[in-house]
Amino acid sequence: MEQRVLILVKGRVQGVYFRALAAQTATGLGIRGHVENLADGNVRIVAEGTTENLEKLIEWCGEGPPRAKVESVELKWLSAEGGFVDFRINNTQRR
């Protein structure tokens, strides 16, 4: 069963290749969606896939890349909406 999860990763997660490695991890798991930097220094991920693979991505987010210092990971589970064909990096910062 497919689900959607909104993931907010807080801590030192910008400038440490978090988005690139999150995209690589998600793609390897067959997850679709996007990752973006937020203006407040955090990272937001919108992801759709199987519950099992989304949980693997969430687990990875708790660690992040070696230079990251993840302080917390907040989740919001939703029903899958479709519309994503792959996993992308958004290069614009959002508030």
Sequence and secondary structure as in RCSB ss.txt:
>XXXX:A:sequence
MEQRVLILVKGRVQGVYFRALAAQTATGLGIRGHVENLADGNVRIVAEGTTENLEKLIEWCGEGPPRAKVESVEL
KWLSAEGGFVDFRINNTQRR
>XXXX:A:secstr
 EEEEEEEEEEE SSSSHHHHHHHHHHHTT EEEEEEETTS EEEEEEEEHHHHHHHHHHHHH STT EEEEEEE
EEEE      SEEEEEEEE 
